[in-house]
């Protein structure tokens, strides 16, 4: 067998059988685009077939935008196919989540959807095949719970290149399941999302990478000044033009607000600029959603994402991440150490 066929096979098998509980006879729709990594497609389709499922590969030209902005470019037949699938693995990037087609499929109440996006075959092995899923989800659930319980707390986030913002934590409504055996939308585990009260965000965010119209590491950082709304965009060289266009498109002509922030903690994820979905799960990364919250008119999964690395995070006056390394409190730190030890990596550090 070639290296291409071998790459991704272990991760895909864990994803299909262990995480998404695919059963014999189920229909597994795999959506891909003209830029999707061939090894990822092969690994996921083969794993579904090996599990006794009936895989269906649906390939479209790469979309110019994600979410609702992609609606004019999505074939109607694609929506009909995924709405009657039992499992839907989405390998498109820009992705289909948040589009009207995706919303209709979720309302149909059958498909278990996962946004895999631009993950490469080797990345699939790292995210799913290189960790103990039980231990990883123990950290996921504990960190999600900590952030949920911190609703209303003051938060500060900094980074070595100059990010320094403050905000108040809003309500968290999302949850990642250890075993995805019921219909609904999921994202890859390994990062914890939290939402600000949008009008409370103040300070400067220095972007090191960005998913504006495509994903890229920025050769020159982009600097965002935020005071309730995003007030100014500076730097970035030629990418400033693309970022300005993407922000105004997503927010109806304005720059919008900060929608969400994240804490990446997956010990096997690599930040090398090859995959947005993997990069933002690397330890210390923060994917910051920009634009309009989903509950406002025109909002939804059509927003650009900024990426900050090596972040430091304080919640309620207590530091939980220092220069990218977790310093989680008590039991949460124990769970992280068990995850790292099981994978054979050095300690991630921490304090009590």
TINU-297573 format. One record per residue (C-alpha): residue in three letters; chain; x, y, z. Coordinates in nm, 2 decimals, m for minus. Layout:
% residues N
+------+------+--------+--------+--------+
: code : unit :     c1 :     c2 :     c3 :
+------+------+--------+--------+--------+
:  ALA :    A :      X :      Y :      Z :
...
+------+------+--------+--------+--------+
END
This chain:
% residues 352
+------+------+--------+--------+--------+
: code : unit :     c1 :     c2 :     c3 :
+------+------+--------+--------+--------+
:  UNK :    A :   0.00 :   0.00 :   0.00 :
:  UNK :    A :   0.12 :   0.35 :  m0.07 :
:  UNK :    A :   0.18 :   0.61 :   0.20 :
:  UNK :    A :  m0.12 :   0.81 :   0.08 :
:  UNK :    A :  m0.35 :   0.52 :   0.14 :
:  UNK :    A :  m0.20 :   0.45 :   0.48 :
:  UNK :    A :  m0.22 :   0.81 :   0.60 :
:  UNK :    A :  m0.54 :   0.89 :   0.79 :
:  UNK :    A :  m0.66 :   0.53 :   0.81 :
:  UNK :    A :  m0.62 :   0.50 :   1.19 :
:  UNK :    A :  m0.78 :   0.83 :   1.26 :
:  UNK :    A :  m1.06 :   0.77 :   1.03 :
:  UNK :    A :  m1.14 :   0.43 :   1.19 :
:  UNK :    A :  m1.15 :   0.59 :   1.54 :
:  UNK :    A :  m1.37 :   0.87 :   1.40 :
:  UNK :    A :  m1.62 :   0.64 :   1.22 :
:  UNK :    A :  m1.65 :   0.35 :   1.47 :
:  UNK :    A :  m1.57 :   0.51 :   1.81 :
:  UNK :    A :  m1.67 :   0.87 :   1.79 :
:  UNK :    A :  m1.96 :   0.86 :   1.54 :
:  UNK :    A :  m2.08 :   0.51 :   1.63 :
:  UNK :    A :  m2.14 :   0.42 :   1.26 :
:  UNK :    A :  m2.34 :   0.10 :   1.23 :
:  UNK :    A :  m2.37 :  m0.15 :   0.95 :
:  UNK :    A :  m2.62 :  m0.05 :   0.69 :
:  UNK :    A :  m2.61 :   0.32 :   0.77 :
:  UNK :    A :  m2.57 :   0.57 :   0.49 :
:  UNK :    A :  m2.26 :   0.79 :   0.54 :
:  UNK :    A :  m2.25 :   1.10 :   0.31 :
:  UNK :    A :  m1.90 :   1.25 :   0.26 :
:  UNK :    A :  m1.91 :   1.60 :   0.11 :
:  UNK :    A :  m1.58 :   1.71 :  m0.05 :
:  UNK :    A :  m1.47 :   1.98 :  m0.28 :
:  UNK :    A :  m1.21 :   2.02 :  m0.56 :
:  UNK :    A :  m0.94 :   2.12 :  m0.30 :
:  UNK :    A :  m1.01 :   1.85 :  m0.04 :
:  UNK :    A :  m0.71 :   1.63 :   0.05 :
:  UNK :    A :  m0.74 :   1.31 :  m0.14 :
:  UNK :    A :  m0.59 :   1.10 :   0.14 :
:  UNK :    A :  m0.86 :   1.23 :   0.38 :
:  UNK :    A :  m1.14 :   1.14 :   0.14 :
:  UNK :    A :  m1.00 :   0.79 :   0.09 :
:  UNK :    A :  m0.95 :   0.73 :   0.46 :
:  UNK :    A :  m1.30 :   0.84 :   0.56 :
:  UNK :    A :  m1.48 :   0.66 :   0.28 :
:  UNK :    A :  m1.28 :   0.34 :   0.34 :
:  UNK :    A :  m1.34 :   0.35 :   0.71 :
:  UNK :    A :  m1.71 :   0.39 :   0.66 :
:  UNK :    A :  m1.72 :   0.09 :   0.42 :
:  UNK :    A :  m1.51 :  m0.12 :   0.66 :
:  UNK :    A :  m1.77 :  m0.05 :   0.93 :
:  UNK :    A :  m2.04 :  m0.20 :   0.71 :
:  UNK :    A :  m2.19 :   0.13 :   0.62 :
:  UNK :    A :  m2.29 :   0.26 :   0.27 :
:  UNK :    A :  m2.06 :   0.55 :   0.19 :
:  UNK :    A :  m2.17 :   0.82 :  m0.06 :
:  UNK :    A :  m1.91 :   1.06 :  m0.19 :
:  UNK :    A :  m2.04 :   1.39 :  m0.31 :
:  UNK :    A :  m1.79 :   1.63 :  m0.46 :
:  UNK :    A :  m1.85 :   1.99 :  m0.56 :
:  UNK :    A :  m1.63 :   2.28 :  m0.68 :
:  UNK :    A :  m1.46 :   2.46 :  m0.39 :
:  UNK :    A :  m1.70 :   2.72 :  m0.25 :
:  UNK :    A :  m1.59 :   3.08 :  m0.25 :
:  UNK :    A :  m1.75 :   3.15 :   0.10 :
:  UNK :    A :  m1.88 :   2.95 :   0.39 :
:  UNK :    A :  m2.21 :   2.94 :   0.57 :
:  UNK :    A :  m2.50 :   3.14 :   0.44 :
:  UNK :    A :  m2.28 :   3.32 :   0.19 :
:  UNK :    A :  m2.23 :   2.99 :   0.01 :
:  UNK :    A :  m2.61 :   2.94 :  m0.05 :
:  UNK :    A :  m2.60 :   3.06 :  m0.42 :
:  UNK :    A :  m2.33 :   2.81 :  m0.50 :
:  UNK :    A :  m2.47 :   2.49 :  m0.35 :
:  UNK :    A :  m2.65 :   2.25 :  m0.58 :
:  UNK :    A :  m3.00 :   2.16 :  m0.46 :
:  UNK :    A :  m2.94 :   1.79 :  m0.52 :
:  UNK :    A :  m2.66 :   1.80 :  m0.26 :
:  UNK :    A :  m2.91 :   1.91 :   0.01 :
:  UNK :    A :  m3.15 :   1.63 :  m0.08 :
:  UNK :    A :  m2.88 :   1.37 :  m0.05 :
:  UNK :    A :  m2.74 :   1.47 :   0.29 :
:  UNK :    A :  m3.08 :   1.52 :   0.44 :
:  UNK :    A :  m3.15 :   1.15 :   0.41 :
:  UNK :    A :  m2.80 :   1.03 :   0.53 :
:  UNK :    A :  m2.75 :   0.89 :   0.87 :
:  UNK :    A :  m2.40 :   1.04 :   0.91 :
:  UNK :    A :  m2.26 :   1.34 :   0.72 :
:  UNK :    A :  m1.88 :   1.41 :   0.72 :
:  UNK :    A :  m1.82 :   1.75 :   0.57 :
:  UNK :    A :  m1.47 :   1.78 :   0.41 :
:  UNK :    A :  m1.54 :   2.10 :   0.23 :
:  UNK :    A :  m1.35 :   2.42 :   0.31 :
:  UNK :    A :  m1.50 :   2.68 :   0.30 :
:  UNK :    A :  m1.75 :   2.47 :   0.47 :
:  UNK :    A :  m2.12 :   2.39 :   0.44 :
:  UNK :    A :  m2.22 :   2.44 :   0.80 :
:  UNK :    A :  m2.44 :   2.74 :   0.86 :
:  UNK :    A :  m2.58 :   2.73 :   0.50 :
:  UNK :    A :  m2.95 :   2.70 :   0.44 :
:  UNK :    A :  m2.89 :   2.36 :   0.30 :
:  UNK :    A :  m2.72 :   2.25 :   0.63 :
:  UNK :    A :  m2.99 :   2.40 :   0.83 :
:  UNK :    A :  m3.26 :   2.21 :   0.64 :
:  UNK :    A :  m3.07 :   1.89 :   0.68 :
:  UNK :    A :  m3.04 :   1.94 :   1.05 :
:  UNK :    A :  m3.41 :   2.02 :   1.08 :
:  UNK :    A :  m3.49 :   1.69 :   0.90 :
:  UNK :    A :  m3.36 :   1.53 :   1.22 :
:  UNK :    A :  m3.17 :   1.24 :   1.07 :
:  UNK :    A :  m2.80 :   1.32 :   1.00 :
:  UNK :    A :  m2.52 :   1.32 :   1.25 :
:  UNK :    A :  m2.30 :   1.60 :   1.10 :
:  UNK :    A :  m1.93 :   1.67 :   1.16 :
:  UNK :    A :  m1.74 :   1.97 :   1.02 :
:  UNK :    A :  m1.40 :   1.82 :   0.93 :
:  UNK :    A :  m1.31 :   2.09 :   0.68 :
:  UNK :    A :  m0.95 :   2.11 :   0.56 :
:  UNK :    A :  m0.80 :   1.84 :   0.78 :
:  UNK :    A :  m0.53 :   1.65 :   0.59 :
:  UNK :    A :  m0.49 :   1.27 :   0.62 :
:  UNK :    A :  m0.19 :   1.30 :   0.85 :
:  UNK :    A :  m0.39 :   1.55 :   1.06 :
:  UNK :    A :  m0.68 :   1.31 :   1.09 :
:  UNK :    A :  m0.44 :   1.06 :   1.24 :
:  UNK :    A :  m0.31 :   1.32 :   1.49 :
:  UNK :    A :  m0.66 :   1.44 :   1.59 :
:  UNK :    A :  m0.83 :   1.10 :   1.62 :
:  UNK :    A :  m0.56 :   0.83 :   1.61 :
:  UNK :    A :  m0.29 :   0.97 :   1.84 :
:  UNK :    A :  m0.48 :   1.03 :   2.16 :
:  UNK :    A :  m0.70 :   0.84 :   2.41 :
:  UNK :    A :  m1.04 :   0.96 :   2.32 :
:  UNK :    A :  m1.18 :   0.90 :   2.67 :
:  UNK :    A :  m0.91 :   1.10 :   2.83 :
:  UNK :    A :  m0.94 :   1.38 :   2.57 :
:  UNK :    A :  m1.31 :   1.41 :   2.62 :
:  UNK :    A :  m1.26 :   1.41 :   3.00 :
:  UNK :    A :  m1.06 :   1.73 :   2.94 :
:  UNK :    A :  m1.31 :   1.86 :   2.69 :
:  UNK :    A :  m1.60 :   1.81 :   2.92 :
:  UNK :    A :  m1.42 :   1.96 :   3.22 :
:  UNK :    A :  m1.30 :   2.26 :   3.04 :
:  UNK :    A :  m1.64 :   2.32 :   2.87 :
:  UNK :    A :  m1.80 :   2.29 :   3.22 :
:  UNK :    A :  m1.55 :   2.53 :   3.37 :
:  UNK :    A :  m1.63 :   2.79 :   3.10 :
:  UNK :    A :  m2.00 :   2.74 :   3.13 :
:  UNK :    A :  m1.99 :   2.78 :   3.51 :
:  UNK :    A :  m1.79 :   3.11 :   3.46 :
:  UNK :    A :  m2.07 :   3.29 :   3.28 :
:  UNK :    A :  m2.06 :   3.66 :   3.37 :
:  UNK :    A :  m1.69 :   3.65 :   3.48 :
:  UNK :    A :  m1.44 :   3.90 :   3.36 :
:  UNK :    A :  m1.19 :   3.76 :   3.12 :
:  UNK :    A :  m0.85 :   3.89 :   2.99 :
:  UNK :    A :  m0.66 :   3.75 :   2.69 :
:  UNK :    A :  m0.30 :   3.85 :   2.59 :
:  UNK :    A :  m0.04 :   3.71 :   2.35 :
:  UNK :    A :   0.34 :   3.77 :   2.31 :
:  UNK :    A :   0.29 :   3.97 :   1.99 :
:  UNK :    A :   0.05 :   4.22 :   2.14 :
:  UNK :    A :  m0.30 :   4.09 :   2.18 :
:  UNK :    A :  m0.46 :   4.24 :   2.50 :
:  UNK :    A :  m0.84 :   4.24 :   2.53 :
:  UNK :    A :  m1.09 :   4.22 :   2.82 :
:  UNK :    A :  m1.44 :   4.10 :   2.81 :
:  UNK :    A :  m1.73 :   3.95 :   3.01 :
:  UNK :    A :  m1.81 :   3.59 :   2.95 :
:  UNK :    A :  m2.16 :   3.52 :   2.80 :
:  UNK :    A :  m2.37 :   3.20 :   2.80 :
:  UNK :    A :  m2.23 :   2.89 :   2.64 :
:  UNK :    A :  m2.48 :   2.68 :   2.45 :
:  UNK :    A :  m2.27 :   2.42 :   2.27 :
:  UNK :    A :  m2.15 :   2.08 :   2.39 :
:  UNK :    A :  m1.93 :   1.82 :   2.23 :
:  UNK :    A :  m2.03 :   1.46 :   2.28 :
:  UNK :    A :  m1.80 :   1.17 :   2.34 :
:  UNK :    A :  m2.01 :   0.94 :   2.13 :
:  UNK :    A :  m2.21 :   1.10 :   1.86 :
:  UNK :    A :  m2.51 :   0.87 :   1.83 :
:  UNK :    A :  m2.79 :   1.13 :   1.79 :
:  UNK :    A :  m2.87 :   1.37 :   1.50 :
:  UNK :    A :  m2.72 :   1.72 :   1.51 :
:  UNK :    A :  m2.41 :   1.93 :   1.43 :
:  UNK :    A :  m2.07 :   1.86 :   1.58 :
:  UNK :    A :  m1.72 :   2.00 :   1.54 :
:  UNK :    A :  m1.39 :   1.83 :   1.60 :
:  UNK :    A :  m1.30 :   1.80 :   1.96 :
:  UNK :    A :  m0.98 :   1.95 :   2.11 :
:  UNK :    A :  m1.08 :   2.31 :   2.15 :
:  UNK :    A :  m1.32 :   2.47 :   2.39 :
:  UNK :    A :  m1.54 :   2.76 :   2.26 :
:  UNK :    A :  m1.67 :   3.04 :   2.47 :
:  UNK :    A :  m1.88 :   3.35 :   2.39 :
:  UNK :    A :  m1.83 :   3.71 :   2.51 :
:  UNK :    A :  m2.10 :   3.95 :   2.58 :
:  UNK :    A :  m2.02 :   4.12 :   2.25 :
:  UNK :    A :  m2.05 :   4.48 :   2.37 :
:  UNK :    A :  m1.80 :   4.43 :   2.66 :
:  UNK :    A :  m1.50 :   4.34 :   2.44 :
:  UNK :    A :  m1.22 :   4.61 :   2.46 :
:  UNK :    A :  m0.86 :   4.62 :   2.35 :
:  UNK :    A :  m0.64 :   4.51 :   2.06 :
:  UNK :    A :  m0.62 :   4.17 :   1.89 :
:  UNK :    A :  m0.31 :   4.09 :   1.69 :
:  UNK :    A :  m0.38 :   3.82 :   1.43 :
:  UNK :    A :  m0.11 :   3.58 :   1.33 :
:  UNK :    A :  m0.32 :   3.37 :   1.09 :
:  UNK :    A :  m0.67 :   3.43 :   0.94 :
:  UNK :    A :  m0.95 :   3.25 :   0.76 :
:  UNK :    A :  m1.09 :   3.55 :   0.56 :
:  UNK :    A :  m1.17 :   3.42 :   0.21 :
:  UNK :    A :  m0.91 :   3.15 :   0.25 :
:  UNK :    A :  m0.69 :   3.03 :   0.54 :
:  UNK :    A :  m0.34 :   3.16 :   0.56 :
:  UNK :    A :  m0.06 :   3.24 :   0.81 :
:  UNK :    A :  m0.01 :   3.62 :   0.78 :
:  UNK :    A :   0.33 :   3.73 :   0.67 :
:  UNK :    A :   0.26 :   4.06 :   0.86 :
:  UNK :    A :   0.02 :   4.06 :   1.16 :
:  UNK :    A :  m0.32 :   4.23 :   1.13 :
:  UNK :    A :  m0.42 :   4.45 :   1.42 :
:  UNK :    A :  m0.78 :   4.49 :   1.53 :
:  UNK :    A :  m0.89 :   4.77 :   1.77 :
:  UNK :    A :  m1.21 :   4.67 :   1.95 :
:  UNK :    A :  m1.43 :   4.89 :   2.16 :
:  UNK :    A :  m1.77 :   4.71 :   2.16 :
:  UNK :    A :  m1.74 :   4.68 :   1.78 :
:  UNK :    A :  m1.43 :   4.63 :   1.57 :
:  UNK :    A :  m1.32 :   5.00 :   1.51 :
:  UNK :    A :  m1.00 :   4.97 :   1.31 :
:  UNK :    A :  m0.80 :   4.72 :   1.10 :
:  UNK :    A :  m0.43 :   4.79 :   1.05 :
:  UNK :    A :  m0.13 :   4.60 :   0.91 :
:  UNK :    A :  m0.14 :   4.27 :   0.72 :
:  UNK :    A :   0.00 :   4.40 :   0.39 :
:  UNK :    A :  m0.20 :   4.28 :   0.10 :
:  UNK :    A :  m0.41 :   4.06 :   0.33 :
:  UNK :    A :  m0.56 :   4.37 :   0.49 :
:  UNK :    A :  m0.76 :   4.43 :   0.17 :
:  UNK :    A :  m0.90 :   4.07 :   0.18 :
:  UNK :    A :  m0.97 :   4.09 :   0.55 :
:  UNK :    A :  m1.15 :   4.42 :   0.51 :
:  UNK :    A :  m1.36 :   4.28 :   0.24 :
:  UNK :    A :  m1.44 :   3.96 :   0.43 :
:  UNK :    A :  m1.54 :   4.15 :   0.75 :
:  UNK :    A :  m1.76 :   4.39 :   0.56 :
:  UNK :    A :  m1.93 :   4.11 :   0.37 :
:  UNK :    A :  m2.00 :   3.91 :   0.68 :
:  UNK :    A :  m2.13 :   4.21 :   0.88 :
:  UNK :    A :  m2.34 :   4.38 :   0.62 :
:  UNK :    A :  m2.09 :   4.66 :   0.54 :
:  UNK :    A :  m1.96 :   4.72 :   0.89 :
:  UNK :    A :  m1.67 :   4.54 :   1.07 :
:  UNK :    A :  m1.90 :   4.38 :   1.33 :
:  UNK :    A :  m1.81 :   4.24 :   1.67 :
:  UNK :    A :  m1.62 :   3.96 :   1.84 :
:  UNK :    A :  m1.85 :   3.65 :   1.82 :
:  UNK :    A :  m1.66 :   3.37 :   1.99 :
:  UNK :    A :  m1.32 :   3.28 :   2.12 :
:  UNK :    A :  m1.16 :   2.94 :   2.19 :
:  UNK :    A :  m0.89 :   2.76 :   2.39 :
:  UNK :    A :  m0.70 :   2.49 :   2.19 :
:  UNK :    A :  m0.57 :   2.20 :   2.40 :
:  UNK :    A :  m0.53 :   1.90 :   2.17 :
:  UNK :    A :  m0.18 :   1.77 :   2.25 :
:  UNK :    A :  m0.12 :   1.61 :   1.91 :
:  UNK :    A :  m0.25 :   1.89 :   1.69 :
:  UNK :    A :   0.02 :   2.07 :   1.49 :
:  UNK :    A :   0.02 :   2.43 :   1.40 :
:  UNK :    A :   0.20 :   2.45 :   1.06 :
:  UNK :    A :  m0.05 :   2.66 :   0.85 :
:  UNK :    A :  m0.17 :   2.36 :   0.65 :
:  UNK :    A :  m0.51 :   2.32 :   0.81 :
:  UNK :    A :  m0.73 :   2.58 :   0.98 :
:  UNK :    A :  m0.93 :   2.31 :   1.16 :
:  UNK :    A :  m0.62 :   2.14 :   1.30 :
:  UNK :    A :  m0.42 :   2.46 :   1.37 :
:  UNK :    A :  m0.68 :   2.61 :   1.60 :
:  UNK :    A :  m0.69 :   2.30 :   1.81 :
:  UNK :    A :  m0.31 :   2.31 :   1.88 :
:  UNK :    A :  m0.22 :   2.39 :   2.24 :
:  UNK :    A :  m0.25 :   2.76 :   2.31 :
:  UNK :    A :  m0.43 :   2.86 :   1.99 :
:  UNK :    A :  m0.74 :   3.08 :   1.99 :
:  UNK :    A :  m0.98 :   3.10 :   1.70 :
:  UNK :    A :  m1.17 :   3.43 :   1.73 :
:  UNK :    A :  m1.49 :   3.47 :   1.53 :
:  UNK :    A :  m1.55 :   3.81 :   1.37 :
:  UNK :    A :  m1.87 :   3.96 :   1.23 :
:  UNK :    A :  m2.23 :   3.92 :   1.35 :
:  UNK :    A :  m2.36 :   3.68 :   1.62 :
:  UNK :    A :  m2.59 :   3.41 :   1.48 :
:  UNK :    A :  m2.89 :   3.56 :   1.66 :
:  UNK :    A :  m2.87 :   3.89 :   1.48 :
:  UNK :    A :  m3.02 :   3.95 :   1.13 :
:  UNK :    A :  m2.76 :   3.84 :   0.87 :
:  UNK :    A :  m2.55 :   3.66 :   1.13 :
:  UNK :    A :  m2.45 :   3.30 :   1.13 :
:  UNK :    A :  m2.16 :   3.08 :   1.01 :
:  UNK :    A :  m2.04 :   3.32 :   0.75 :
:  UNK :    A :  m1.79 :   3.50 :   0.97 :
:  UNK :    A :  m1.41 :   3.53 :   0.92 :
:  UNK :    A :  m1.19 :   3.38 :   1.19 :
:  UNK :    A :  m0.88 :   3.53 :   1.34 :
:  UNK :    A :  m0.61 :   3.31 :   1.49 :
:  UNK :    A :  m0.39 :   3.40 :   1.79 :
:  UNK :    A :  m0.12 :   3.17 :   1.93 :
:  UNK :    A :   0.06 :   3.13 :   2.26 :
:  UNK :    A :  m0.23 :   3.31 :   2.44 :
:  UNK :    A :  m0.26 :   3.38 :   2.81 :
:  UNK :    A :  m0.61 :   3.37 :   2.96 :
:  UNK :    A :  m0.74 :   3.49 :   3.29 :
:  UNK :    A :  m1.10 :   3.42 :   3.40 :
:  UNK :    A :  m1.24 :   3.57 :   3.71 :
:  UNK :    A :  m0.90 :   3.70 :   3.80 :
:  UNK :    A :  m0.74 :   3.35 :   3.78 :
:  UNK :    A :  m0.49 :   3.25 :   3.51 :
:  UNK :    A :  m0.59 :   2.93 :   3.33 :
:  UNK :    A :  m0.35 :   2.95 :   3.03 :
:  UNK :    A :   0.00 :   3.10 :   3.04 :
:  UNK :    A :   0.19 :   3.17 :   2.71 :
:  UNK :    A :  m0.01 :   2.89 :   2.55 :
:  UNK :    A :   0.04 :   2.63 :   2.82 :
:  UNK :    A :  m0.26 :   2.52 :   3.03 :
:  UNK :    A :  m0.25 :   2.60 :   3.40 :
:  UNK :    A :  m0.60 :   2.48 :   3.46 :
:  UNK :    A :  m0.73 :   2.45 :   3.82 :
:  UNK :    A :  m0.73 :   2.13 :   4.02 :
:  UNK :    A :  m0.91 :   1.83 :   3.87 :
:  UNK :    A :  m0.90 :   1.98 :   3.52 :
:  UNK :    A :  m0.52 :   1.99 :   3.53 :
:  UNK :    A :  m0.51 :   1.63 :   3.65 :
:  UNK :    A :  m0.72 :   1.52 :   3.35 :
:  UNK :    A :  m0.49 :   1.70 :   3.11 :
:  UNK :    A :  m0.18 :   1.54 :   3.26 :
:  UNK :    A :  m0.34 :   1.20 :   3.22 :
:  UNK :    A :  m0.42 :   1.27 :   2.86 :
:  UNK :    A :  m0.07 :   1.38 :   2.78 :
:  UNK :    A :   0.09 :   1.09 :   2.97 :
:  UNK :    A :  m0.12 :   0.84 :   2.79 :
:  UNK :    A :   0.00 :   0.98 :   2.46 :
:  UNK :    A :   0.36 :   0.96 :   2.57 :
:  UNK :    A :   0.43 :   1.34 :   2.54 :
:  UNK :    A :   0.62 :   1.55 :   2.80 :
:  UNK :    A :   0.41 :   1.73 :   3.06 :
:  UNK :    A :   0.21 :   2.03 :   2.95 :
:  UNK :    A :   0.29 :   2.20 :   3.27 :
:  UNK :    A :   0.05 :   2.35 :   3.53 :
:  UNK :    A :   0.00 :   2.48 :   3.87 :
:  UNK :    A :  m0.24 :   2.43 :   4.16 :
+------+------+--------+--------+--------+
END
